[in-house]
Amino acid sequence: MKHPAAPILVSTAALLWAIPFAWMAVASLRPDLAGEPDVASLLPAGPFSLANLREAWSSGHFPLWYCNTILLCAGILAVQCVTVSLAGYAFARLRFRGREWVFAAFLVQLLLPPAVLIVPNLTMITQLGLYDHLAGIAAPYCASAFGVFLMRQTFRAIPQDFENAALVDGASTLQVIRHVLLPLAGPGLAAFAVVSVTTHWNEFLWPLMAIASPDRQVLTVGLASFTASAESGSDWGVMAAGTLLVAAPLLLGFLLFQRRFVASLVFTGLK
C-alpha cells in the first residue's frame, strides 16, 4: 500500500534536484549577473538574452569538444554492446563450471570506485601507446560489469523457446544472438545505452588524466578550462551558459526518452 506522504516526498526530491538546473538556465539567459541584488533568484526581473550563450560558444572550442565527446561515447558504446551482449548471453544461457563465481567476480567491479583504478589504467594505456588519444580514454571501458549484469537479466527474461526454434532451424550460436536475442533484448540495450552515454559524457577525472593535448579534450575537461578563464571566475552568466551547453544534450535526451528508459528497466526486471 502506498504511503500517503510518498507523493509529497517524491515531489520535494524532484524539486530539490531541479533547482540547480533551473538556476543554470536562468543565469545563462541573464547578462551581467555580477553585483545584481537578485543574482541567485530563480525569478529575476530580467532582462533576458542569448548574449551569454553566444559569448560562451565563441570563447570556448565547443564544436571540437562536442565532436570529441560524441566520438568517445559512440565508440565506447559500440564496443560495449558487443562485449556485454556476449558476456550476458554466456552467463544467462551457457552452463560451465564456476559460472556463478565468475559472475560474482564481475559484480565486484561495481564496488570499486573509478578513482582507485586511475594509476593502473594510466600505466596500461601508456604501455599500449594510447596515452593522449581518445582510444586511451575508451580502453578501460571496453567491458562493463553493469552492462553484463543488465544483459544477463534481459536474456533471462526472454523465453528460451525462441532460441531453441532457431537452433533447430540450423542457426549457429552467434546467429541466434544476432538475429533472435538482440532484437528481443532491444529495451535492455536501450537502457544500457542511456547509462553508458550519460556516464562517459559526464566523466571528468579520467579524461583529464589521459589527455594532454587541447585539441583532444572532451566537453567536461574543456568546460573546466573554459570556466577558469571566464574573467577569473566572476562572469557567472557565461559560466552558466557554458555549463548549459554541456548538459543540454543529456537533459533533452532524458526528457525525450524517459518513458522508454523506465520501460526498459521494467523489462529487464530491475527495480
N, C-alpha and C positions, 0 to 999 in steps of 0.2 A: 504493500500500500504506500502510495506516495505521501511523503510528509508535507503538511500544508505550508511549511516555510520554505520548501525546496525551490519554488519559482522565484521567491524573493532573493534567496541566496545566489541562485544562478544568475539572476538579472544584475545583482550587485557585483558579482565577479566579472561579468561581461562588461559592465560599465567601467570598472577599475582597469580592465585590460585595454579598453578602447580609448581611455583618456589620453595616454601618451601619443597615440596615432592621431587623435583629433587635434591635439596641440601642435603636432608636427605639420599637419595640413594647414591649420590656421596661420601658424608662424611663417610658413613658406609663401603665403599669399599677402603678407603684410610687409611693406618696406620700412626700413629704418626703425627696427624694434628697440635699439639701444636707447635707454633713457625714457622710454614711454612708461607712463604710470600703469597701464594695463598690459604690460609685456607678457605676463603669464596668464592672461584671461583667455578663456575659450569662447567668449562672446564679446570681442572687441568692437569698437565703434567703426573701425575701418580707417582709411580706405583699403581696398584690396586690388592687387595687380599681379601680373606674371613676371614682374621685373626680377624677383629673386630667382625664379626658375631659369629665366634666360641667362642671368649672370652666372648661376651655378653651371649651367650647361656649357657656356662659353669659357669659363675659367678652368674647369676640370676636363679630363680626357674621357668623358663618359661613353662616347661611341666605341673607343678602344676597349674600355673596361667592360662594357656590355658584351662586346664580341668575345673577349677572353673568357668571361664568366659563362656565357652560353655554350661556347665550345667545351669548356671544362665540364659543366653539368651534363651536357648531352653525351660527351664521351664516357664519363663515369657511368651514367645510366645505361648506355648501350652495352657496356661490358658487364655491368651488374645484372642486367636482365638475363644474360646468358648464364652466368655463374650461379646466381641464386635459383634460377629455374631448374638447372641440372641437379644442384645440391638438394633443393627442396624435393624434387622427384625421388632422388635416392633415399632420403630419409622418410618419405611418405610411402613409397611403394616397394623398394628393394628390401630383401631380408639378408643381413650379413652379420657376422659375429661382432659384438661390441657396438652395434648401431646406436643404442641409447647413450652409451658412454661418449661416443664421438659427437653425438648431437649435443649432449650436455657441455662438452668442451667448446663447441661453437657458441653456446649461450653464455658461457663465462666471459666471452669477449664483450658482452653488453655491460658487464660490471666494471670494465676498465675505462677510466676517464681518458679521452684522447690525448691530453697533455702528457700522460705517462709515456706514450709511445713516440713522442716527437724526436727524441735523440736516436733511437734505433731506426726509425723511419728516415731520418735525415742521413744517417750513415748509409742506409740501403740505397737511396736514390743517388747519393754521391758516388758510391761504388759502381752503380749502373750507368753513370754518366747522364743522369736525368735531372741533376740539380739545375735550377733556373730555367726549367721547361714546364709547360702546363702538364705534360705527361708525368713529370715528377710529382706534381700535386695529386694527380689521379691515381698513381701507382698503388698507394696503400689501401685504396678503396675499391680495388677490382672485385673484392668479395665483401659481403655484408652479412653479419650474423643476424641482424634483424630481418633482412630480406630472405635469408634461408628459412628462418622461423616462420615468416609470413607465408612464403610459398609452400612450405610443408603443410601448414594449416589449410591453405587453399586447395592443394591437391587432395588432401584427406577429405575435404568436403565434397569432392566430385565423385559420383558413383563409379565404381571400377568397371561397371558393365560397358561403358563407352570404350575404355582401354582394351578390354577383352575382345570386344567386337572387332576392333581394328587389328589386333594381333591375329585373330582367326582369319581375317582377310589378307594376311601376309605382310602387314606393316612391320617395320623394324621399331626398336625402342625409340630411336631418335625421331622417326616419323610420327610415332604416337604422341611424343611430347610436342612436336612442332605443329602438327595438323589437328590433333584432337584435344590434348590437355590445355595447351596455351590459349587457344581461343575461348575455352570454357573458363580459364583462370584469368580472363581479362580484368575483372574487378579487383582481384588481388594484385595484379601487376600495376593497375592504375593507382591503388593505394600506396604501393611501394614507390612508384614514380613520384608521387607528391611528396612523400617523406624524403626521398633521396635528393630531389631537386632543391627542396627547401633547406635541407641540411647543408648542402655544398654551396648553395647560393649565399647563405649567411655566414659561412665559415670564415674566420679571420686569422687565427693564430698560425695554423699550418701553412696557408698560402704566404703569410708574411715571412715565415722561416724558409720556405722552399723556393722563393722567387727573389732575385736581386735586381733584375732589370726593370726599369719603369715601364717599358713597352709590353711587359708580360704580366702586369698587375691585374688583379681581378677587382670587382666592384668594392668589396669591403676594405681591401688594402688601399685602393685608390681613394676611397672616401676618407680614410684616416689621414692621408697626406693632404687631401683637399681641405678638410676642416681645420687642420693645423695651420694652414696658410690663409684661412679666411679672416684676415685682419686681426691676427693673433688671438683668435677665439672670441672676438667681440661681435662679429656680424652673425647674430643668431638666425636672422631670416634666410641668409644664403646657406648657412649650415643645415637648417631645417629643409630647405629646398633640395640640397644635395642628398640628404637622408631620404627624402621622399622619392627622389629619382631611383634610389637603390631599392627601396621597399615596395614601391608601387606595383611592379610586375607580380610580386608574390601576393600582395593584398588583392589585386584584381583577379588573379588566378584562383585564390581562395574563395572570393565572392561568387565567381562563376561556377566553380566545381565543388563547392562544399557539400551539396547533397549527394553527388556521386561518390565523394570521398567517404562520407559516413556510410553510404550503402555498401561500399567496397569493404569497409571494416566489418560491417554486419555479416557480409557474405563469407568472410574468412573465419568468422566465429570469435573475433577479438572484441572485448568489451572494455 
